[in-house]
Amino acid sequence: MSLEGRLAVITGGAGHLGRAMADALAELGCSVCLLDRNRSALRDAQEQLQARWQTPVATLEIDLEAESERAAVAAWITEKFGRADILINNAGFVGDSQLRGWVVPFEEQAIDTWRRALEVNLTAAFHLSQVLTPLLRTSGHGSIINVGSIYGVVGPDLRLYEGTPMGNPAAYAASKGGLLQATKWLASVLGPDVRVNAISPGGIARNQPEAFARRYEQKTPLRRMGLEEDFKGAVAYFASDLSAWVTGENLMVDGG
């Protein structure tokens, strides 16, 4: 399981799930590079990881909607580290109830918001995989981990959201479903040098309305929502040589 001497690049690295994944890999001796658009959150995550694990942690402030910024990532990593072994496409465009054309009835969902969601959730993952593939190919342990979603696999039960400001936009589901198919495509094309797998989270507890959480838990065999800690084992498995003969897979981490 040792990841000593390896570097993981994690998009959305300053967010809840990104930090948990970075923490899991740093514990195994991996250096990490966190990519995010939130400068203060990046600084906080970097300080926490370095204090806890004494492993090299670099950060890059980036807007994943900007093609030019994505294109510059490989050169920056090459200059700073000279290698990349693991890429985790974790950043997600999730929006909120204030975003125009997002949590609204299907007929009102906005095309420009649809495009933004696909740009971050799908196109950015494709593009970063593309620009980092030369480094991953020469690593000897190249691994891409795409973070999908339960809603990239199943359709939503909109009754979960009744009476809450929450919703389930089509663009989120479509982008995550596309990411899971891209995982299989990349696994076929990049093997044997680079393995490509996906992790699909179920609902993660984030102070959602009580009614939503209660309904969700009742539909889940393990009778609870997920925690960030629940994903550490999955990311350690796909990042390390424990999964040396596994590619093209999608692991559901969703409580059943």
N, C-alpha and C positions, 0 to 999 in steps of 0.2 A: 504493500500500500504506500510505500514511501514515494513522495514527490520531490525529494531533495534535488536541487539543480534544475528544476523545471519552472516555467513561467506560465501563469494563467492570465488571460485577458478576459475581463468580465464587464459586459455592458450593463448599464443600470446598477453599477457596482456600489453606489451609495444608498440604494434603496433597501427595504426590509429584506427581501429575498436575496438580493445581490450580496449584502453584508454577510448573511448566514452562509452562503456558498463560499465566499472569500474566507470566512473564518474556518470552515471545514478544510479547505485546501491548505491554508496557512498552517493549520495544526499538523498537517502531514508533511510540512517542510517546503511547501511550494511558495515561490515568489508570486506576487499578484500585481496586476495593473488594473485599476478600477477606472472605467469610463462612465461619465455621467455628465449631466448638464448643470447640476447643482454644486457650485463651488464649495460652499460652506459644509454641505453634507459630505462631500468628498474628503475635505480636510479632517472632519470628525472621524470618518470611517478609517482613514489612513492612520491617524493617531491611535485609535483603539486597537487596530490590528497589530501595529508595530509594538505597542506596549504589551500586548498579550502574548505574542508569538515571536517577537524579535526577528521577524523575517522581512526582507525587502518589500516595500509597498510603494508603488508609483501611482499617480493619478493623472488623468487627462480630462479636462473639461471639454465636452463635445456636444454638439447638437446633431443627433442622429438623423434628423430630417434633412441635413445638408450634405449633399453628395460630395462636395469638395472637402469637407472636414473628415468624412469617412475615408476618402481616398488617401489622406495624409497619415493615417494611423500606422500603416506598415513601416513607413520610413521612420516615424517617431520611435516605434518600438525597436526597430533594428538599431537605431543610434543609441538608444538608452540601454537595451538589454542584449542585443545581438541574436535573440532567439525568441520563439514563441512555441509553446507545446500544447496549450489548451486554449480554446476559444469558447466562451459561454455567451451565447446570444440570449441574454436575459431581459434586456430593456423592453418595456412594454408601453404602448400607448393605450391607456385605460380611460382617460378623460374623466369627467364628472358631470353632475347634473347641471352645472353652469355652462358647459361647452355647447355652443350652438349646434343643433342638429345631431346630438349624440344620444342622450337618454330621452328619446321622444318616440312616439308611434312610428312604425315603419314608413308610413307615407311621408313623414316629415324629416326623416334622416337625411342629412346633408351630404352631397357628393364631395365637397371639399374636405369635410371631416372624415369621410370614408377614405379619401386619398391619403390624408395624414396618418390614419391608423395603419394602412397598408405600407406606407413608407417606413414607419418605425418598426412595426411588428414583423414585416416580411422582407421588404426590399433592403433594409439596413442589414438584416441577418445574412441575406444573399451576398450583399456587397462586401461586408467585412469578411465573410468566409472566403470570398474571391481574392481580396487583396492580401489576406494573411496566409493563404494556401502555400505559397512558396516557402514561408518559414515553417509552417506545420509539416510540410512534406519532408523537410530535411531534419526534423526534430528526432525522428526515430520512435517517437511516442505521440504523434499528432492525434488530437482528439477535439472534435467540435461537439458541443452540447447545446442543443436548441431548447429553449424553455417554451413549451406549448401551453395548452390549457385543456381542461376537461371539455370546454366548449369548442375546441377544435375537433372533438371526437363525437360528441352527442349534441343534440338540439336542446335548447333551453326549455325549462318548465317555467313559464312566465308567472305562474301562481306564486312562486317564491317571492316575487317582488311586490305583490299587491299591498297597497297602503304604505309604501316606502318611496323615497325619491330615487331608488336604484332602478336599473334597467339592464338590458342585454342587447346592445347594438349589433346589427348584422356585420358591421365591419370588423369588430373584434373577433367574432367567431370565424369569419371568412379568412382573416389574416392568420389566425392560429391554425386553422385547418390547412391552409397553404404551406405554413411553416413545417407541419408534420410531413406533408408530401415532399417538400424540398429536402427534408432530412433523408428520406429514402433515396431520392435522386442523387444527392451529394454522396451518400454512402456508396452507391453503385459506381460513381464516377471517380471519387477520390481514393478508394481502396486500391492497393493495400497499404498505401502510405499514411492515410488519415482515416480514422474511424469517425463516424458521424451518428449520433444518437440524440434522442429527445426525452425530456422529462415533462409530463403534463400534470400540473398541479390541479387539485380540486380547490374548493373554496377555502381561503385562508382567513382566519379570524382577524379583522381589522376594525373593530368597534362598529360593525354593521348594526342596523336596527335590530332590536331583540326579536321582532316577529320574523324577520328574514332568517336570522341565525337559528331560531327554534325550528322553522320549517326545513331548513337545510339539514340540520342534524338528524331530523326524523327520516330523511331520505337516504341517510348514510349509514351503512352497516356498523361502523365503529362509533357512531352516535356523537360525533364532535366535528367541528371544523378544524382545519389544519393549522399548524404553527410553523414558523420559519425553521425551527429545529428539525422538523419532520423531513426536510429535504437534504440534509447534510449527507446522509448515507447514500442517497441516490447520486448526488454529484460526485462524491468520493469514488463511487463504483465506476462511473463512466469516465472520470478523469484519469484514473489510475490503471495499472496493468491488471487489476482484478477483472477487468472486462476486455482483456486483450483479444478475445475472439468473438466480440460482440459489436455489430455495427448495423445501422438501419433500424434500430429498435426505438419504440416509444414506451417509456415506463410510466404508467399511471400511478401517481402518488395522491390518492384522493379518498382515502378512508373506505374504499370499496365501492 
